[in-house]
Amino acid sequence: MDTVYNMYREKLRKGEIDEPFNVFVKKNLNISPRYALKLRTVGKIWYWYKKLEHLSISFDEFYRRKDEILFLMHNHPDIVSAWQDINDDFDLDDINLND
């Protein structure tokens, strides 16, 4: 979903579209803006912690617990490597869910 958002921003910058992102996702992807935000948020976390996708919890449960998961990762860097793939560019501060 982050890729879709970046594509949207580029089209908006070029003047190819002039609608808000919530209208864009509803019209072009046929999903609610709220669900698009959830997908984008979880996608950002999964980008850095690729192994989290193997947890045996539902998407909704993962989303509800995202703050707990990020708190755990930020406060226990010793376990971070167990949940991420090798990524030399990794920095916990790169995860900004408010974008």
Phi and psi restraints in degrees (range 20) as a CNS / XPLOR table:
assign (resid 1 and name C) (resid 2 and name N)
       (resid 2 and name CA) (resid 2 and name C) 1.0 -64.9 20.0 2
assign (resid 2 and name N) (resid 2 and name CA)
       (resid 2 and name C) (resid 3 and name N) 1.0 -34.8 20.0 2
assign (resid 2 and name C) (resid 3 and name N)
       (resid 3 and name CA) (resid 3 and name C) 1.0 -63.8 20.0 2
assign (resid 3 and name N) (resid 3 and name CA)
       (resid 3 and name C) (resid 4 and name N) 1.0 -42.4 20.0 2
assign (resid 3 and name C) (resid 4 and name N)
       (resid 4 and name CA) (resid 4 and name C) 1.0 -62.8 20.0 2
assign (resid 4 and name N) (resid 4 and name CA)
       (resid 4 and name C) (resid 5 and name N) 1.0 -42.5 20.0 2
assign (resid 4 and name C) (resid 5 and name N)
       (resid 5 and name CA) (resid 5 and name C) 1.0 -62.6 20.0 2
assign (resid 5 and name N) (resid 5 and name CA)
       (resid 5 and name C) (resid 6 and name N) 1.0 -43.7 20.0 2
assign (resid 5 and name C) (resid 6 and name N)
       (resid 6 and name CA) (resid 6 and name C) 1.0 -63.6 20.0 2
assign (resid 6 and name N) (resid 6 and name CA)
       (resid 6 and name C) (resid 7 and name N) 1.0 -38.8 20.0 2
assign (resid 6 and name C) (resid 7 and name N)
       (resid 7 and name CA) (resid 7 and name C) 1.0 -63.4 20.0 2
assign (resid 7 and name N) (resid 7 and name CA)
       (resid 7 and name C) (resid 8 and name N) 1.0 -43.6 20.0 2
assign (resid 7 and name C) (resid 8 and name N)
       (resid 8 and name CA) (resid 8 and name C) 1.0 -58.3 20.0 2
assign (resid 8 and name N) (resid 8 and name CA)
       (resid 8 and name C) (resid 9 and name N) 1.0 -47.5 20.0 2
assign (resid 8 and name C) (resid 9 and name N)
       (resid 9 and name CA) (resid 9 and name C) 1.0 -60.2 20.0 2
assign (resid 9 and name N) (resid 9 and name CA)
       (resid 9 and name C) (resid 10 and name N) 1.0 -39.2 20.0 2
assign (resid 9 and name C) (resid 10 and name N)
       (resid 10 and name CA) (resid 10 and name C) 1.0 -66.2 20.0 2
assign (resid 10 and name N) (resid 10 and name CA)
       (resid 10 and name C) (resid 11 and name N) 1.0 -44.3 20.0 2
assign (resid 10 and name C) (resid 11 and name N)
       (resid 11 and name CA) (resid 11 and name C) 1.0 -63.6 20.0 2
assign (resid 11 and name N) (resid 11 and name CA)
       (resid 11 and name C) (resid 12 and name N) 1.0 -37.5 20.0 2
assign (resid 11 and name C) (resid 12 and name N)
       (resid 12 and name CA) (resid 12 and name C) 1.0 -65.0 20.0 2
assign (resid 12 and name N) (resid 12 and name CA)
       (resid 12 and name C) (resid 13 and name N) 1.0 -43.5 20.0 2
assign (resid 12 and name C) (resid 13 and name N)
       (resid 13 and name CA) (resid 13 and name C) 1.0 -62.3 20.0 2
assign (resid 13 and name N) (resid 13 and name CA)
       (resid 13 and name C) (resid 14 and name N) 1.0 -38.7 20.0 2
assign (resid 13 and name C) (resid 14 and name N)
       (resid 14 and name CA) (resid 14 and name C) 1.0 -78.7 20.0 2
assign (resid 14 and name N) (resid 14 and name CA)
       (resid 14 and name C) (resid 15 and name N) 1.0 -8.0 20.0 2
assign (resid 14 and name C) (resid 15 and name N)
       (resid 15 and name CA) (resid 15 and name C) 1.0 81.4 20.0 2
assign (resid 15 and name N) (resid 15 and name CA)
       (resid 15 and name C) (resid 16 and name N) 1.0 14.1 20.0 2
assign (resid 15 and name C) (resid 16 and name N)
       (resid 16 and name CA) (resid 16 and name C) 1.0 -76.6 20.0 2
assign (resid 16 and name N) (resid 16 and name CA)
       (resid 16 and name C) (resid 17 and name N) 1.0 -23.5 20.0 2
assign (resid 16 and name C) (resid 17 and name N)
       (resid 17 and name CA) (resid 17 and name C) 1.0 -137.9 20.0 2
assign (resid 17 and name N) (resid 17 and name CA)
       (resid 17 and name C) (resid 18 and name N) 1.0 159.6 20.0 2
assign (resid 17 and name C) (resid 18 and name N)
       (resid 18 and name CA) (resid 18 and name C) 1.0 -139.5 20.0 2
assign (resid 18 and name N) (resid 18 and name CA)
       (resid 18 and name C) (resid 19 and name N) 1.0 23.2 20.0 2
assign (resid 18 and name C) (resid 19 and name N)
       (resid 19 and name CA) (resid 19 and name C) 1.0 -103.0 20.0 2
assign (resid 19 and name N) (resid 19 and name CA)
       (resid 19 and name C) (resid 20 and name N) 1.0 153.6 20.0 2
assign (resid 19 and name C) (resid 20 and name N)
       (resid 20 and name CA) (resid 20 and name C) 1.0 -65.5 20.0 2
assign (resid 20 and name N) (resid 20 and name CA)
       (resid 20 and name C) (resid 21 and name N) 1.0 157.6 20.0 2
assign (resid 20 and name C) (resid 21 and name N)
       (resid 21 and name CA) (resid 21 and name C) 1.0 -59.3 20.0 2
assign (resid 21 and name N) (resid 21 and name CA)
       (resid 21 and name C) (resid 22 and name N) 1.0 -37.5 20.0 2
assign (resid 21 and name C) (resid 22 and name N)
       (resid 22 and name CA) (resid 22 and name C) 1.0 -62.6 20.0 2
assign (resid 22 and name N) (resid 22 and name CA)
       (resid 22 and name C) (resid 23 and name N) 1.0 -36.2 20.0 2
assign (resid 22 and name C) (resid 23 and name N)
       (resid 23 and name CA) (resid 23 and name C) 1.0 -71.7 20.0 2
assign (resid 23 and name N) (resid 23 and name CA)
       (resid 23 and name C) (resid 24 and name N) 1.0 -41.1 20.0 2
assign (resid 23 and name C) (resid 24 and name N)
       (resid 24 and name CA) (resid 24 and name C) 1.0 -57.7 20.0 2
assign (resid 24 and name N) (resid 24 and name CA)
       (resid 24 and name C) (resid 25 and name N) 1.0 -47.9 20.0 2
assign (resid 24 and name C) (resid 25 and name N)
       (resid 25 and name CA) (resid 25 and name C) 1.0 -70.0 20.0 2
assign (resid 25 and name N) (resid 25 and name CA)
       (resid 25 and name C) (resid 26 and name N) 1.0 -36.3 20.0 2
assign (resid 25 and name C) (resid 26 and name N)
       (resid 26 and name CA) (resid 26 and name C) 1.0 -64.6 20.0 2
assign (resid 26 and name N) (resid 26 and name CA)
       (resid 26 and name C) (resid 27 and name N) 1.0 -44.7 20.0 2
assign (resid 26 and name C) (resid 27 and name N)
       (resid 27 and name CA) (resid 27 and name C) 1.0 -73.3 20.0 2
assign (resid 27 and name N) (resid 27 and name CA)
       (resid 27 and name C) (resid 28 and name N) 1.0 -42.8 20.0 2
assign (resid 27 and name C) (resid 28 and name N)
       (resid 28 and name CA) (resid 28 and name C) 1.0 -95.6 20.0 2
assign (resid 28 and name N) (resid 28 and name CA)
       (resid 28 and name C) (resid 29 and name N) 1.0 -27.1 20.0 2
assign (resid 28 and name C) (resid 29 and name N)
       (resid 29 and name CA) (resid 29 and name C) 1.0 -113.0 20.0 2
assign (resid 29 and name N) (resid 29 and name CA)
       (resid 29 and name C) (resid 30 and name N) 1.0 -11.0 20.0 2
assign (resid 29 and name C) (resid 30 and name N)
       (resid 30 and name CA) (resid 30 and name C) 1.0 56.7 20.0 2
assign (resid 30 and name N) (resid 30 and name CA)
       (resid 30 and name C) (resid 31 and name N) 1.0 41.2 20.0 2
assign (resid 30 and name C) (resid 31 and name N)
       (resid 31 and name CA) (resid 31 and name C) 1.0 -128.0 20.0 2
assign (resid 31 and name N) (resid 31 and name CA)
       (resid 31 and name C) (resid 32 and name N) 1.0 156.6 20.0 2
assign (resid 31 and name C) (resid 32 and name N)
       (resid 32 and name CA) (resid 32 and name C) 1.0 -72.4 20.0 2
assign (resid 32 and name N) (resid 32 and name CA)
       (resid 32 and name C) (resid 33 and name N) 1.0 150.7 20.0 2
assign (resid 32 and name C) (resid 33 and name N)
       (resid 33 and name CA) (resid 33 and name C) 1.0 -57.6 20.0 2
assign (resid 33 and name N) (resid 33 and name CA)
       (resid 33 and name C) (resid 34 and name N) 1.0 -35.7 20.0 2
assign (resid 33 and name C) (resid 34 and name N)
       (resid 34 and name CA) (resid 34 and name C) 1.0 -63.8 20.0 2
assign (resid 34 and name N) (resid 34 and name CA)
       (resid 34 and name C) (resid 35 and name N) 1.0 -44.2 20.0 2
assign (resid 34 and name C) (resid 35 and name N)
       (resid 35 and name CA) (resid 35 and name C) 1.0 -67.9 20.0 2
assign (resid 35 and name N) (resid 35 and name CA)
       (resid 35 and name C) (resid 36 and name N) 1.0 -36.9 20.0 2
assign (resid 35 and name C) (resid 36 and name N)
       (resid 36 and name CA) (resid 36 and name C) 1.0 -60.2 20.0 2
assign (resid 36 and name N) (resid 36 and name CA)
       (resid 36 and name C) (resid 37 and name N) 1.0 -41.4 20.0 2
assign (resid 36 and name C) (resid 37 and name N)
       (resid 37 and name CA) (resid 37 and name C) 1.0 -64.6 20.0 2
assign (resid 37 and name N) (resid 37 and name CA)
       (resid 37 and name C) (resid 38 and name N) 1.0 -41.1 20.0 2
assign (resid 37 and name C) (resid 38 and name N)
       (resid 38 and name CA) (resid 38 and name C) 1.0 -61.4 20.0 2
assign (resid 38 and name N) (resid 38 and name CA)
       (resid 38 and name C) (resid 39 and name N) 1.0 -46.1 20.0 2
assign (resid 38 and name C) (resid 39 and name N)
       (resid 39 and name CA) (resid 39 and name C) 1.0 -60.2 20.0 2
assign (resid 39 and name N) (resid 39 and name CA)
       (resid 39 and name C) (resid 40 and name N) 1.0 -43.3 20.0 2
assign (resid 39 and name C) (resid 40 and name N)
       (resid 40 and name CA) (resid 40 and name C) 1.0 -65.8 20.0 2
assign (resid 40 and name N) (resid 40 and name CA)
       (resid 40 and name C) (resid 41 and name N) 1.0 -41.7 20.0 2
assign (resid 40 and name C) (resid 41 and name N)
       (resid 41 and name CA) (resid 41 and name C) 1.0 -64.1 20.0 2
assign (resid 41 and name N) (resid 41 and name CA)
       (resid 41 and name C) (resid 42 and name N) 1.0 -50.9 20.0 2
assign (resid 41 and name C) (resid 42 and name N)
       (resid 42 and name CA) (resid 42 and name C) 1.0 -64.6 20.0 2
assign (resid 42 and name N) (resid 42 and name CA)
       (resid 42 and name C) (resid 43 and name N) 1.0 -37.7 20.0 2
assign (resid 42 and name C) (resid 43 and name N)
       (resid 43 and name CA) (resid 43 and name C) 1.0 -60.9 20.0 2
assign (resid 43 and name N) (resid 43 and name CA)
       (resid 43 and name C) (resid 44 and name N) 1.0 -38.3 20.0 2
assign (resid 43 and name C) (resid 44 and name N)
       (resid 44 and name CA) (resid 44 and name C) 1.0 -64.4 20.0 2
assign (resid 44 and name N) (resid 44 and name CA)
       (resid 44 and name C) (resid 45 and name N) 1.0 -40.1 20.0 2
assign (resid 44 and name C) (resid 45 and name N)
       (resid 45 and name CA) (resid 45 and name C) 1.0 -69.1 20.0 2
assign (resid 45 and name N) (resid 45 and name CA)
       (resid 45 and name C) (resid 46 and name N) 1.0 -45.8 20.0 2
assign (resid 45 and name C) (resid 46 and name N)
       (resid 46 and name CA) (resid 46 and name C) 1.0 -64.7 20.0 2
assign (resid 46 and name N) (resid 46 and name CA)
       (resid 46 and name C) (resid 47 and name N) 1.0 -28.5 20.0 2
assign (resid 46 and name C) (resid 47 and name N)
       (resid 47 and name CA) (resid 47 and name C) 1.0 -58.8 20.0 2
assign (resid 47 and name N) (resid 47 and name CA)
       (resid 47 and name C) (resid 48 and name N) 1.0 -42.8 20.0 2
assign (resid 47 and name C) (resid 48 and name N)
       (resid 48 and name CA) (resid 48 and name C) 1.0 -86.1 20.0 2
assign (resid 48 and name N) (resid 48 and name CA)
       (resid 48 and name C) (resid 49 and name N) 1.0 -32.9 20.0 2
assign (resid 48 and name C) (resid 49 and name N)
       (resid 49 and name CA) (resid 49 and name C) 1.0 -118.2 20.0 2
assign (resid 49 and name N) (resid 49 and name CA)
       (resid 49 and name C) (resid 50 and name N) 1.0 72.7 20.0 2
assign (resid 49 and name C) (resid 50 and name N)
       (resid 50 and name CA) (resid 50 and name C) 1.0 -59.4 20.0 2
assign (resid 50 and name N) (resid 50 and name CA)
       (resid 50 and name C) (resid 51 and name N) 1.0 -30.3 20.0 2
assign (resid 50 and name C) (resid 51 and name N)
       (resid 51 and name CA) (resid 51 and name C) 1.0 -75.3 20.0 2
assign (resid 51 and name N) (resid 51 and name CA)
       (resid 51 and name C) (resid 52 and name N) 1.0 -12.1 20.0 2
assign (resid 51 and name C) (resid 52 and name N)
       (resid 52 and name CA) (resid 52 and name C) 1.0 -64.2 20.0 2
assign (resid 52 and name N) (resid 52 and name CA)
       (resid 52 and name C) (resid 53 and name N) 1.0 -23.1 20.0 2
assign (resid 52 and name C) (resid 53 and name N)
       (resid 53 and name CA) (resid 53 and name C) 1.0 -64.4 20.0 2
assign (resid 53 and name N) (resid 53 and name CA)
       (resid 53 and name C) (resid 54 and name N) 1.0 -14.9 20.0 2
assign (resid 53 and name C) (resid 54 and name N)
       (resid 54 and name CA) (resid 54 and name C) 1.0 -89.0 20.0 2
assign (resid 54 and name N) (resid 54 and name CA)
       (resid 54 and name C) (resid 55 and name N) 1.0 -2.6 20.0 2
assign (resid 54 and name C) (resid 55 and name N)
       (resid 55 and name CA) (resid 55 and name C) 1.0 -63.4 20.0 2
assign (resid 55 and name N) (resid 55 and name CA)
       (resid 55 and name C) (resid 56 and name N) 1.0 145.7 20.0 2
assign (resid 55 and name C) (resid 56 and name N)
       (resid 56 and name CA) (resid 56 and name C) 1.0 -92.6 20.0 2
assign (resid 56 and name N) (resid 56 and name CA)
       (resid 56 and name C) (resid 57 and name N) 1.0 58.1 20.0 2
assign (resid 56 and name C) (resid 57 and name N)
       (resid 57 and name CA) (resid 57 and name C) 1.0 -132.3 20.0 2
assign (resid 57 and name N) (resid 57 and name CA)
       (resid 57 and name C) (resid 58 and name N) 1.0 155.2 20.0 2
assign (resid 57 and name C) (resid 58 and name N)
       (resid 58 and name CA) (resid 58 and name C) 1.0 -70.6 20.0 2
assign (resid 58 and name N) (resid 58 and name CA)
       (resid 58 and name C) (resid 59 and name N) 1.0 163.8 20.0 2
assign (resid 58 and name C) (resid 59 and name N)
       (resid 59 and name CA) (resid 59 and name C) 1.0 -57.3 20.0 2
assign (resid 59 and name N) (resid 59 and name CA)
       (resid 59 and name C) (resid 60 and name N) 1.0 -45.8 20.0 2
assign (resid 59 and name C) (resid 60 and name N)
       (resid 60 and name CA) (resid 60 and name C) 1.0 -63.8 20.0 2
assign (resid 60 and name N) (resid 60 and name CA)
       (resid 60 and name C) (resid 61 and name N) 1.0 -40.2 20.0 2
assign (resid 60 and name C) (resid 61 and name N)
       (resid 61 and name CA) (resid 61 and name C) 1.0 -65.2 20.0 2
assign (resid 61 and name N) (resid 61 and name CA)
       (resid 61 and name C) (resid 62 and name N) 1.0 -41.8 20.0 2
assign (resid 61 and name C) (resid 62 and name N)
       (resid 62 and name CA) (resid 62 and name C) 1.0 -59.7 20.0 2
assign (resid 62 and name N) (resid 62 and name CA)
       (resid 62 and name C) (resid 63 and name N) 1.0 -45.5 20.0 2
assign (resid 62 and name C) (resid 63 and name N)
       (resid 63 and name CA) (resid 63 and name C) 1.0 -61.8 20.0 2
assign (resid 63 and name N) (resid 63 and name CA)
       (resid 63 and name C) (resid 64 and name N) 1.0 -43.6 20.0 2
assign (resid 63 and name C) (resid 64 and name N)
       (resid 64 and name CA) (resid 64 and name C) 1.0 -62.1 20.0 2
assign (resid 64 and name N) (resid 64 and name CA)
       (resid 64 and name C) (resid 65 and name N) 1.0 -31.0 20.0 2
assign (resid 64 and name C) (resid 65 and name N)
       (resid 65 and name CA) (resid 65 and name C) 1.0 -100.1 20.0 2
assign (resid 65 and name N) (resid 65 and name CA)
       (resid 65 and name C) (resid 66 and name N) 1.0 11.0 20.0 2
assign (resid 65 and name C) (resid 66 and name N)
       (resid 66 and name CA) (resid 66 and name C) 1.0 -58.1 20.0 2
assign (resid 66 and name N) (resid 66 and name CA)
       (resid 66 and name C) (resid 67 and name N) 1.0 -40.4 20.0 2
assign (resid 66 and name C) (resid 67 and name N)
       (resid 67 and name CA) (resid 67 and name C) 1.0 -66.7 20.0 2
assign (resid 67 and name N) (resid 67 and name CA)
       (resid 67 and name C) (resid 68 and name N) 1.0 -39.2 20.0 2
assign (resid 67 and name C) (resid 68 and name N)
       (resid 68 and name CA) (resid 68 and name C) 1.0 -64.2 20.0 2
assign (resid 68 and name N) (resid 68 and name CA)
       (resid 68 and name C) (resid 69 and name N) 1.0 -42.4 20.0 2
assign (resid 68 and name C) (resid 69 and name N)
       (resid 69 and name CA) (resid 69 and name C) 1.0 -62.7 20.0 2
assign (resid 69 and name N) (resid 69 and name CA)
       (resid 69 and name C) (resid 70 and name N) 1.0 -46.7 20.0 2
assign (resid 69 and name C) (resid 70 and name N)
       (resid 70 and name CA) (resid 70 and name C) 1.0 -66.9 20.0 2
assign (resid 70 and name N) (resid 70 and name CA)
       (resid 70 and name C) (resid 71 and name N) 1.0 -36.6 20.0 2
assign (resid 70 and name C) (resid 71 and name N)
       (resid 71 and name CA) (resid 71 and name C) 1.0 -61.0 20.0 2
assign (resid 71 and name N) (resid 71 and name CA)
       (resid 71 and name C) (resid 72 and name N) 1.0 -45.3 20.0 2
assign (resid 71 and name C) (resid 72 and name N)
       (resid 72 and name CA) (resid 72 and name C) 1.0 -59.4 20.0 2
assign (resid 72 and name N) (resid 72 and name CA)
       (resid 72 and name C) (resid 73 and name N) 1.0 -45.7 20.0 2
assign (resid 72 and name C) (resid 73 and name N)
       (resid 73 and name CA) (resid 73 and name C) 1.0 -67.3 20.0 2
assign (resid 73 and name N) (resid 73 and name CA)
       (resid 73 and name C) (resid 74 and name N) 1.0 -39.6 20.0 2
assign (resid 73 and name C) (resid 74 and name N)
       (resid 74 and name CA) (resid 74 and name C) 1.0 -70.2 20.0 2
assign (resid 74 and name N) (resid 74 and name CA)
       (resid 74 and name C) (resid 75 and name N) 1.0 -30.9 20.0 2
assign (resid 74 and name C) (resid 75 and name N)
       (resid 75 and name CA) (resid 75 and name C) 1.0 -101.1 20.0 2
assign (resid 75 and name N) (resid 75 and name CA)
       (resid 75 and name C) (resid 76 and name N) 1.0 -4.8 20.0 2
assign (resid 75 and name C) (resid 76 and name N)
       (resid 76 and name CA) (resid 76 and name C) 1.0 -136.3 20.0 2
assign (resid 76 and name N) (resid 76 and name CA)
       (resid 76 and name C) (resid 77 and name N) 1.0 68.5 20.0 2
assign (resid 76 and name C) (resid 77 and name N)
       (resid 77 and name CA) (resid 77 and name C) 1.0 -61.1 20.0 2
assign (resid 77 and name N) (resid 77 and name CA)
       (resid 77 and name C) (resid 78 and name N) 1.0 -18.2 20.0 2
assign (resid 77 and name C) (resid 78 and name N)
       (resid 78 and name CA) (resid 78 and name C) 1.0 -67.1 20.0 2
assign (resid 78 and name N) (resid 78 and name CA)
       (resid 78 and name C) (resid 79 and name N) 1.0 -23.5 20.0 2
assign (resid 78 and name C) (resid 79 and name N)
       (resid 79 and name CA) (resid 79 and name C) 1.0 -98.6 20.0 2
assign (resid 79 and name N) (resid 79 and name CA)
       (resid 79 and name C) (resid 80 and name N) 1.0 -7.4 20.0 2
assign (resid 79 and name C) (resid 80 and name N)
       (resid 80 and name CA) (resid 80 and name C) 1.0 -57.1 20.0 2
assign (resid 80 and name N) (resid 80 and name CA)
       (resid 80 and name C) (resid 81 and name N) 1.0 -45.0 20.0 2
assign (resid 80 and name C) (resid 81 and name N)
       (resid 81 and name CA) (resid 81 and name C) 1.0 -62.2 20.0 2
assign (resid 81 and name N) (resid 81 and name CA)
       (resid 81 and name C) (resid 82 and name N) 1.0 -25.7 20.0 2
assign (resid 81 and name C) (resid 82 and name N)
       (resid 82 and name CA) (resid 82 and name C) 1.0 -69.8 20.0 2
assign (resid 82 and name N) (resid 82 and name CA)
       (resid 82 and name C) (resid 83 and name N) 1.0 -23.3 20.0 2
assign (resid 82 and name C) (resid 83 and name N)
       (resid 83 and name CA) (resid 83 and name C) 1.0 -105.5 20.0 2
assign (resid 83 and name N) (resid 83 and name CA)
       (resid 83 and name C) (resid 84 and name N) 1.0 -6.8 20.0 2
assign (resid 83 and name C) (resid 84 and name N)
       (resid 84 and name CA) (resid 84 and name C) 1.0 -117.5 20.0 2
assign (resid 84 and name N) (resid 84 and name CA)
       (resid 84 and name C) (resid 85 and name N) 1.0 156.7 20.0 2
assign (resid 84 and name C) (resid 85 and name N)
       (resid 85 and name CA) (resid 85 and name C) 1.0 -78.3 20.0 2
assign (resid 85 and name N) (resid 85 and name CA)
       (resid 85 and name C) (resid 86 and name N) 1.0 167.2 20.0 2
assign (resid 85 and name C) (resid 86 and name N)
       (resid 86 and name CA) (resid 86 and name C) 1.0 -63.3 20.0 2
assign (resid 86 and name N) (resid 86 and name CA)
       (resid 86 and name C) (resid 87 and name N) 1.0 122.9 20.0 2
assign (resid 86 and name C) (resid 87 and name N)
       (resid 87 and name CA) (resid 87 and name C) 1.0 -148.6 20.0 2
assign (resid 87 and name N) (resid 87 and name CA)
       (resid 87 and name C) (resid 88 and name N) 1.0 100.4 20.0 2
assign (resid 87 and name C) (resid 88 and name N)
       (resid 88 and name CA) (resid 88 and name C) 1.0 -64.6 20.0 2
assign (resid 88 and name N) (resid 88 and name CA)
       (resid 88 and name C) (resid 89 and name N) 1.0 -21.4 20.0 2
assign (resid 88 and name C) (resid 89 and name N)
       (resid 89 and name CA) (resid 89 and name C) 1.0 -90.1 20.0 2
assign (resid 89 and name N) (resid 89 and name CA)
       (resid 89 and name C) (resid 90 and name N) 1.0 4.9 20.0 2
assign (resid 89 and name C) (resid 90 and name N)
       (resid 90 and name CA) (resid 90 and name C) 1.0 -66.4 20.0 2
assign (resid 90 and name N) (resid 90 and name CA)
       (resid 90 and name C) (resid 91 and name N) 1.0 136.2 20.0 2
assign (resid 90 and name C) (resid 91 and name N)
       (resid 91 and name CA) (resid 91 and name C) 1.0 -148.9 20.0 2
assign (resid 91 and name N) (resid 91 and name CA)
       (resid 91 and name C) (resid 92 and name N) 1.0 126.1 20.0 2
assign (resid 91 and name C) (resid 92 and name N)
       (resid 92 and name CA) (resid 92 and name C) 1.0 -55.7 20.0 2
assign (resid 92 and name N) (resid 92 and name CA)
       (resid 92 and name C) (resid 93 and name N) 1.0 -30.9 20.0 2
assign (resid 92 and name C) (resid 93 and name N)
       (resid 93 and name CA) (resid 93 and name C) 1.0 -69.8 20.0 2
assign (resid 93 and name N) (resid 93 and name CA)
       (resid 93 and name C) (resid 94 and name N) 1.0 -12.6 20.0 2
assign (resid 93 and name C) (resid 94 and name N)
       (resid 94 and name CA) (resid 94 and name C) 1.0 -72.9 20.0 2
assign (resid 94 and name N) (resid 94 and name CA)
       (resid 94 and name C) (resid 95 and name N) 1.0 -15.4 20.0 2
assign (resid 94 and name C) (resid 95 and name N)
       (resid 95 and name CA) (resid 95 and name C) 1.0 -87.1 20.0 2
assign (resid 95 and name N) (resid 95 and name CA)
       (resid 95 and name C) (resid 96 and name N) 1.0 101.9 20.0 2
assign (resid 95 and name C) (resid 96 and name N)
       (resid 96 and name CA) (resid 96 and name C) 1.0 -120.9 20.0 2
assign (resid 96 and name N) (resid 96 and name CA)
       (resid 96 and name C) (resid 97 and name N) 1.0 102.5 20.0 2
assign (resid 96 and name C) (resid 97 and name N)
       (resid 97 and name CA) (resid 97 and name C) 1.0 -78.9 20.0 2
assign (resid 97 and name N) (resid 97 and name CA)
       (resid 97 and name C) (resid 98 and name N) 1.0 -3.6 20.0 2
assign (resid 97 and name C) (resid 98 and name N)
       (resid 98 and name CA) (resid 98 and name C) 1.0 -94.6 20.0 2
assign (resid 98 and name N) (resid 98 and name CA)
       (resid 98 and name C) (resid 99 and name N) 1.0 4.6 20.0 2
